[in-house]
Amino acid sequence: MHEASMMRGLMAKILSLCEAERADRVTKVSVWLGALSHMSAAHFREHYRDAAAGTPAADAELEITVSDDIANANAAYVLLEKVVLDCPPPPPPPP
């Protein structure tokens, strides 16, 4: 259940960024998995795909870094490092 709650929070951040930038879709998501986060890259991918289904983030490429440093201050966390968005071009300036 912890993973589902964490993924809802992460997806809310990603979709909020997407909305704020008026992006059409999310093309890439980079995350860092702490050594004590209880998430493997495969486990994260599975939860991400379920959480992102039907959203602009559904087909995003996932870049996952897995830490093995249990002494890291963020070892128990999953950190969102980068979100790449596909935004429409800005409107042309007025004449």
N, C-alpha and C positions, 0 to 999 in steps of 0.2 A: 504494500500500500504506500510506503514511503516513496517509491519510485514514481508512482502515478501522481502524487501530490507535487513532487519536485518537477516532474515533466509538465504539469499544468502551469506551474509558475514560470518555467523556462519558456514555454510556448506563448504565454501571455506577454512576456517581454519581447519576444521575437515579433509577434503579430502587432504589438503596440508600435514598435519601430517601423514596421511595414506600413501601418496606417499613417503614422506621423509624416512619413516621407512620401506618402501616396504612391507607394510602389505597387507594381503589378504582381510581383512575386518575389519570393526569397530564393536566391540562387545558390547560396552557400552559408553554412553555419559551422563555426569553429568552436569547439568546447574543450575544456581541460577537465579530466576526471581525476579527482584526488585518490590517493592510494587507499584511503579509508572510506571512500564514498559507496562502496559495495556495488559499483557499476563497472562491468567490462565494456569494451567497445561494442561487442556484439549485443549485449544486453541494452546498452544505450540506444543503438540503432533500432532495435525492436520497439522499444518504448517511444522513441521519437516518431517512427513511422505511424504508430497507432495514434499518437497525439496530433500529428500534423495532417492526418488524412482529411481531405476536403477543405484544406486551408491553402492560402498562397505559399505556405512553406512546405507543402507536401513533397515536391520533387527536388528539394534543395540537396546539394552535395553536402555530405557531412565530413568534416575534418576533425578527427578525434585524437587528442593527445592523452595518453594514460600515464599518470605518475606512479612511481613506486616508492616515493619518499614519504614515509609515514611521519617524519618529523616536520614536514611542511605545515605552516600555519593553516593552510587551506585543505589539508589532507582529507577532511571529511566531506568536502563539497564538490559540486559540479559547477564549474565556472563557464559562463558564456564569454568567449573571447572576441568573436567577430561575427557579424551578420552582413552578408553581401546581398544587396537588393537590386532588382531590375526595375528602375524607375522610368516613367515616360519622360521624353525630352521636355525641357521647359518651354512654355509658350514663347513665340517670337515677341520681341519688344514692339510696343505700339509705334506706328509710323510717325 
